[in-house]
């Protein structure tokens, strides 16, 4: 690709090309004195000099070069030395890029239109090089006698059109990976603002009897955390005067080149300043909505641009419909899956429990992984993690039956061999009933005695748990797979033996499904080794931290469900408190006051207090902003660490009912957490999402 030379950083003020041509003596050149120029040649030169388009005239066998100011801008530092000189000598590499076409036209007398070509040109006052696209047309110039005297070249820059077409291809690719309406909104807003250099862009979809929308304006500062979070949706009044509502309801696009298209419905000064606006409908059998893009200056919506916008709108509408279908299916599968899992885990004085479930595949199918933990009649704790093969409603149904039967059997006779034997008979019966011998169920089940931390467990074809030993006397923690006697999966009529492990204060145990460690093309032992290493290297043995860490401990992605359950034997009893935060702008300040008072009552070191309050305030703001429902803040303190969680009860994309404009940052809290905390994570639940972080308390600050 030929490159045009860069201009100097401080280009001198130079006379225009017309002045240079008219003021020069051409007697010694192939053109001869100006007053002897052939009238056709003179007319061509004047046409070139007066044109706003980049144009050049190459004269005679030596291709003597004359051009205008627009062409001079393209060749940069080669001007003005190139004017009146043989093109091949002064343009060098550039002439080798397109000079062949000029020479062909000169010799055969037939005009030629070159295909679009990328060139590196110098832009701006500092001559920074950047890639541009041009289409060049070449035609012969004849004198009054009909003889070919030279070639006229006209360069038309197509950079904007080319880049917009490239961006349309990128839009198609990104929309293909957009699973939710939130994803579609992020892709569309980013595409529109980048491709069309907009001042204003709004994306709206129907929401019951009205519409909800998300907006982007020029100069809005967004960071990576903002982009990861759901966009802030607002309710759109069903006002037909609003161009976006009119387009959504009528299905007809509108283009306003100059005026005040948003004045009647403007919500702020940004919308009042919009002068040019395009409103494009998004219509499918399952969805109605619209997309508007606008400028603060008048803008002529050319036919090619309108066609491009209409094509983009059709792509967006199709992607939004796919996303709506996905969200409906995903929500049903998630509700079915999580309704079969325990809503709350037991609370013990010196043992902490946490679990996590992540749906594999595409999230549209219920799976067979499950976990449970419950108190037995004698005060011991039963804990189980299992896996029913499959990713469909049938697998989820079998999982629900196995989990319910296990709890019933354990409450009668909690001994692991007895429970697994009963489950084996159940699975065998289910297989015979359905005439399907392929029901495959694995389970690891254990009973924890809180009095001494002893766990008695058995495994029916399931991977062994990971035991994390706290470092003694300041030593580093260690981790290993628990030596549980292997047993056959359920339904095969096997016999099961028990193994024992004891959790000392500070120790933790982690049960997991095979989706945590299995990766296509990698040995299972590699995944197990990675999980053990990650568990040993965890900042703490807190069960919530271990569950979050386990889901990302093994490199690569999995299409399987992931379930984890962790139990920690706490060194000492912890103190905890919970606050329900209303979904209103004063919520974050209430949390700050409450946490400050509570943590100082508990004598938490001031550096930890300050960092924790800052992170909690930001997380609360995000929860209120993006869920639009009350948030629950929970703090748990022991001698080693402070654990804070913020849970919302909404779903992604719900309409914001709080006054979002009065709240603080939109997502920068995640960056703060990553910077200030020792570990953090998110836990999806059937009723919303919980974001948590953990801060270790240095011994030096507590001594």
N, C-alpha and C positions, 0 to 999 in steps of 0.2 A: 504494500500500500504506500504510494508516494506521500511524502510529508511536506507540507508547506513550511517555510522557515518561520521561526518565531520572531515577533517584533521586538525591538529593544524595550527595556523596562520603562524608559521615559522618552517616547517618540517625539522628535522635534516637530514644531509646527511647520507644515510643508504646503506649498501651493498646490491647487487642484490640478488634475490631469489636463483639463481644458486649457488652463493658463500655460502649462508646460508645452502642450502641443502647439498652441497658437503663437507662443513666444519663441519657438525654436526655429533655427535655420536648417531646413531639410535638404539643402542643395547637394550636399555631399553624400546623401543616402540614395538608396534605390528608388525612393519616392520622388526625389527631385524637388525643386522649389514649389512652395505651396500654391503659388498662382498658376502653376502649370499642372496641378493635379487633375486627373480626369474627373469630370463632374460626378460620376457614379462613386468613385473612390472618396472624393471630398464629402459627398452626402453620407456615405457609410461611416466615415470617421466622425462626422458631427452627430450622427445617430448614436454611435457608441458613447461619445462624451456626454451626451445629454440624458442617457438612460440611467434610471436608478438600479437596474439589474446589472450584475457583473457581466460585462461584455468586453471582447477584445477583437481586434482586427489584425491578422497576420498577413503581411504584404509580400508578394513576389516569391521568387525561388528561395530567398534566404529567410522568409517568414519574419520580416521586420515587424516588431510588436508595438501596437498602439492599443491602449485600453483606457477605461474610465476609473473613477474614484472607487466604485464598488469592487472592481477587479483588483485595484491596488490594495484594498483592505485584505483581500485573500492572499496575495503573495507577500505581504508583510515587508520584511527588510529588503527584499529584492527591488522594491520600488524606492526611488525613482530611476535607479540605474538601468532597469530593464527597459524603460520606455525608449522606443526608437532603435532598439538593438535586436539582432537575430535571436529568435526565441530559443533555439536549441542551445545557444551559448550562455544565455543569461538565466534560463529557467532550470537547466540541468536535469536533476532527477524528476522534477515535476513535468518537464517536457517529455521525458521518456515515458511518463505515465499516460499522457493523452496525445502527444505529438504525432503518433502514428496515424490516429484518426484524422487529424488536420491535414497531414500529407496525403492521405488517400483521397480526401474530398478535393484537395487542390488538383490532384492529378486526373481523377476520373470525372470531376465536375458534378458528382451526385451528392446531395445533402445526406447527413448521417446524424442519428440521434443515439447517443451513447447510453448504455444502461446505467442505472444509479451506481455511483462509485464512492467509497469512503475516502475522505482526505483529512489530514491533520492540518488544522488552520489555527491561526493566532487570534485569540479573542480578548476583548477588554483592553483597558488602558495599559496593562502590564504585559500584554501579548502572551498570555498563558495558552499553551497548545491544547486543543481538544479535538475530538473526532467529529467531523461533520459529513453529511451526505449530499452529493450533487448529481444532477442530471444535466449533461451538456449536449447542446445542439450545434452542429457545424453546417454552414452553407457557403457556397461559393459567391464571390463578388465579381461581376463582370464589368468591363469598361463599356463605353458607348459603342464600341465596335464588336462587342460580344466576347472579347477575350477574357479569360479568367485572370484576375489580378491578385486575388488573395482569398482568405477564408474568414468569415465572420463567425465568432464563437459566442454563444449565450449560455451562461451557467445559471441554472435554477437550483437553489438550495432546497432539499427535501428532508432536512434533518428532523424537523418536528414531526412530519408525517411518518417518516420511517421509525422514529423512536416510539411514536404512539402505537404503530402497528406491532412493534416488538413488545411493547408493554401490554398490548391486548393479548398476545400469546402468553406472556407471563401471568396475566390475570387468569386466563383459562387454566393454567397449570396450578395456580394457588387455590382457585375456587374448587378444583377437583379434590383438594385435601381439606377443604373446610367442612367440618362435621356438624357444627351448630350454627345457629343464626348469629351468635356472637362472633364466631370465626369469619362468617361471611361479611359481617359489618366491618371487622378489622381490615380484611383484604380489600374491600371496596373503597373504604375511606383512604387507605394508603395508596391504592392505585390511582384514584381520581386526583388526589392532591399532588401526586408526583407527576403524572402524565400530562395534566392540563394546567399545572401551575396556578391553582385556584386560590381564591380568597375565602371560599365558603363551600361546604359540601354537607349534605344531609341524606341519611339513609333511613327510610321508614318502612315498617311492615304492619299489617293489621294485627290487632290485639283485642279480640272480642268484638265489641261494637265500635271501637275507635282504633287509633293507631298509636304506636310507640316509635320513637326515633332516637337516633344518635347522630351527633354533629361533630364536624372538625372544621376549624377555622385557621387561617394563615397565622403563623407565629405561635401556635399552641405548642407548648413544650411537653414532649412525651419522652419518657425513658423506657428502658427495657421492661421494668416492672409494670409500668402502665400497660404496655402492649400485651403482657401475659395475663393481666387481670381482665375480667369481663368489662366491656365498654359500659359507660353510664347511659342507660336508657331513660328517657323521659316520656311522659304522656303527651300526645299531640291532640290539641282540641280539634274536634270534628268540624272545622270551619271551612266551607267551600271556597272562601276567599284566599286561602293558603294554596299557592301553586302546587305544593307537594300533595295536599289532600285532593285537589281537583284532578291531578294526573292519576292518582291512585284510584279514584272513583270512576273517572271517565275512560281510563285506558288510553288517553290521547296525550302525546307529548306537546309541550309548549316551549317556545324560544323567544325570550325578550332580549333584544339587542341593546336597548337603552331605556331607562325609566326608573321606577321605584317599585319593583315587583313584590317586595316583602313589606312595604310600609304599613299596609292595613293589618298585618298580623305579626309585625316584628316584636320579638321578645327582648331585644337589647340593641345597643348601638351598632353592633356588628351587622345585624340584619338590615338595619335602616340604611346602611351605607352601600348595600348591594345595588348595582345599576343594571347588570346583565345577568340573566338567569335562564338556565335550561332545566325543565322538569320532565323527567322520563318515567313512564309508568313501569311497574314490575307486576305483571299479571300472569298467573298460572291457575290451573283448576283448584289448587289448594291454598293459594296465597295471593294477596293483593298488597301493593306497596308502591313506593316511588323513590326515585333518586333525584336530588337537585344539586346542580353545581352553579356557582356564581362568581362574578367578578365585581370589584369596586369601580371599574372603568367600563365604558361602553365596549361591547364586543360583538362583532358580526359573526353569527353562527353560519359558517360556510357549509354548502351541501356535503362536502367530504367529511367535515367534522360532525355534522348531524348524523350521517350514516354510521360513523365510528361509534358515536355515543349510543345510538339505538342498538347496534350490535353488542356493545358492552352491557347495556341494560338487559338484553335477552339472556346473556350468559349469567348475569347476576340473579335474575328471576329464577332461572332453572336451578342454580346453586342454592338459592334460598328455599325453594320447594324441597330439594333433596334434604337440606338441613332440617326443615320442619318435620319431614317424615322420620329422619333419624332421631330427632329429639323425642318424638312420640313413642317410637319403638324402644329407644334407649331408656326413657323414663319408666315405661312399663316393665322392662327387664330389670332395671335397677330396683324398682319397688318390689317386684316379686322376689328378687335375690335377697335384698336386705330385710324384707319382712320375715324371712326364714332364719335370720341371724339374731342373736340376742340384742335387745335394745340397750341394756345396761349390763355392765360386768360387776361382779361382787366387789365390795370394799372391805378389806381386812386391815387390822391395826398395823401390822408390820410387813404386810405383803401388798405390793402394788401390781395391778394387772392392766394390760392394754392389748388391743387387737386391731388388725387392719385388714380390709378386703379390697382388692383392686380387680375390676372386671377386665378380662383379657379379650382377645379377638377384636371386634370393633365396638364392643359395649352394647350391642343390640340383642345379645343372647344371654339368657340366664345360665349360670354355670353350676358346677357341682361341688366346689370347694366350700367348706364350712368350718366354723370354730364354735366353741362353747366353753363356758366356765360357770360353775354354780356350786352353792354350798350343799353339802350332804347333811343328813339328819344328825350326824354325830359331830358336826362343826368342821369337818375336813372340807377341802376344796377339790372338786372334780374338774379336770380340764382336758379338752379334747380338740384335735384338729384332724380333719378328714378330707377325702377327695373322692367324689363320684365321677368316673370318666364321662366326658361329654360336655357339650356347650349348648344345651337346649332345655326346653321346659321339662322334658322327661328327666334329665339329669337333676334339675333343680327339685323336681317332685320327689325323686328317690332320696336326694340329700335331706329334704325336709322330714321324710319318714324315718331315715336313719338317725337324724339328730333327736327327733322326738322320742324314738324308741330307746336310744341310748340314755337319755335323761331318766326315763321311766325305770329302766333296768338298774341304773346306778343308784337311784333312790331306794331300790329294794335290796340289791346286793352290789355294793360298789367295787368289789374285787375285780381288777382288770381282766383276768382270764374269764370270769363269769360274764362280764358285760360283753366282751368280744364274742364269746360263744353264742350268746343270745342274738347279737347282731348278725352273726354268721348264718344262723337259722332264718332270720328275717330276710336277708339278702337272697338266700337260696330260694325262699318261698316266693319272693317278688319275681325272680328270674323265671321260675316255673310257671307262675301265674301268667306272665306276659309271653311265655314261650320264647323267651330270649335269654340265652345262657351267657350273654356278653356283658351283663351288669358287672362292673369292676369297681370295687370300693376298697380304699385303703384308709386306715385310721391309726393314729397314735393317741393313746388314752392313759392318763395318769391321775393319781390321787395324792394331793399334798396335805401333809399333816402340819398345821401351823405351829404346833407345840415344839417341834424340833427341826422343821424345814425339810423333812424327808419326803421324797416323791417316789411312789411305787408306780411303775408304768409298764405297759405292754404295747407292742406294735403289730398291726396286721398289714404287713407289706408297705409300710409308710417310712419315709426317710426319718432317721433319728434326729431328735432335737439337738440344739447347740447349747452347751453349758458355758457360761462366762463366769470365771472366777475373778473376784476383785483382788487387786494386788495387795499382798500382805506386807505391812511394815514399809509402805511407800514403794513397793515393787510394782511392776507393770502388770496390768490385767492379762489373763490368758483365756483361751477358749478352746473347746474341743467338742467333738460329737459324742453324745451320750451313748454308752454301750448298752443298748436295749436289745434283748434277744430277738432275732428276726422271726417273724411269723407270716403265714400265708395271708393274702388278701381275703376279705370277707366273701362268703358264699362258696368257698372251696372245701369246707369241712375240716379246717385245720385245728391245731392245738397251739396255745399261746402260753409263753412263760413270762415271768416278770423280772424286771431289773430295778435297781434302786439307786437314787442319787440324792445327795443332801445339799440343800442350799444354805450356805453359811451367810451371815449378815454381809450384804454387799454383792452377793452372787445373783445371777439371773439365768433363766432358762428360756429358750426361744424355740417354739414349735413353728413349722412352716410347711407349706404345700410344695409340690415339686416344681410348680411354676416359678418359684423363687430361684431355683438353681439350674434348671434345665434350659439349654440353649441349643438350637439346631446346629449341627456340625461340630459341637464341642462335647468332650467327655463329661459325664456327670460328676466325676471326681473333681474336675476343674471348678465347677460351680460350687461344690461343697467346700473346697479349699478357700475359695474367694469369700464365701459367707462366713466361714470360721475366722478368717483373717480380719474381715471387716468388723465382726463382733468383738474380737479382742482389741481392736484399735478404736472402738467407740469412745466418745468423750465420757460417757457414763453408762451405767447399767440400767438406767431408767427404761421401763418397758416401752413407753411411747417412742422414745428415741430409738430403741432397738428395732421396733416394728417399721419405723420409717426408713432406717438404715438398711434393713433386710431387703426391702423392695427394690433397692438400687445397688445392692452390693455386687451383683454379677453383671459384667459388661454385656451389652447387646440387649435386644428387645425380645420379648416373649409374646406369643399369641395365646398363652394359657392364663387362666385365672390365678390370682396370687392371694393367699390367705396366711396370716401370721398371728401368733398369740405369744405374748411374753409375760413372764412373772418375775418380779424382783423381790428378794428378801431385803427389806430396808434395814439400814444400820440402826435407825431410830424411828420412832413415830413422827409423822410429819404433821404440820399445821396447814389447814386449807381454808379458803373462803371463796364465795361465789357472789357475783353481782349481775343482775339483769339490767342491761342498758337499753333505754328506750330509743326508738328509731327517730331521733330528732337531733338538730344541730348541737345541742348542749351535751349530748351523750359522751363524747370524748373527754370533755372537761370534768364531768362527774367521775369518770373512771380515774382520771389523774388524781383527783382529790381523795377518792376512796383508797386507791392503791398506796398513795403517799402515807396516809394515816395508818393503814394496816401494816405495811412493811416496816415502818418505823416503830410501831408497837412491838413487832417481832424482832427488833434490833438487827435488821438486815443492814449490812455495810452500805454506806452512802453511795459509793461508786456503782454498786449493783442496783440500788434503788433508782438512781437517776437513769441508768441505761434501760432498766426494765419498764419504767414509766413511759419513757419515750417510745419504746417499741410497742408497748401495749396500746398507747394512744393512737399510734398510726394504724395498728391492726384493727382497732375498734372502728376507726374512721372508715377503713376499707370495707369492713363487714357491713356497716350501716349504709354506706354508699352503694355497694354492689348487690346487696341482698334486699335492702329496703325493709327489713324486719328487725325486731329487737335482737340484740346480741347478748351472749352470756360469757362473762369473763370469769375464769377460774384460776386461782393461784394456789400453788402447793409448795410448801417450804420444808426442807429438812436441813440437816447440818452440812450437806454436801452441795445442794443445788436448789435453785428456784425454778419452778416449772410454771409457765403461764400459758393458758389456752384461751382463744377467743372463738366462739362458735356462733354461726348464724343459722337461721331456720328457713332461709329462702332458697331459691334456685337460681341458677345463672340465667341472666336475661330478664328477670322480673322487673317490673316498673318501680322506679325509685319513688318512695313516698316522702322521704326526707328532703329538706332544702339543701340540695347538694352544693349549690354555689357558695354557701357559707361555711362549708367544711374545708378541712385542710387538704394535704396532698393526696393524689390519686394513685397510690401504688408504691411510692418511694419507701413506705414502711417495710416492704420486703427487702429492699437493699439495706436498710438499717438493721434489720434482724440478722441478715447474713453477716454484717460487719460486726455487730455488737454481741451476738449470742454465741454459745458454744455448739449448739445444734438447734435445728428447727425443721418443721415439716408441716404437711397438710394431711388431714384425715377426712375423706368424704364419708358422709353418712346418708341414710335415707331421708333425713330431714334437713340437710344442708351440708356445710363444710366447717371443719374446725382447723384453725391454724394455731400452731403452738411453737414455743421456743423455750430453751433451757439455758440457764446461766449458772455455771459452776461458781461456788463461793470459795475463794482462796482461803486457805487456812490462816495465812498471815493477817487477813482482815478480821478473823473471828477470834484470834488469840488475845 
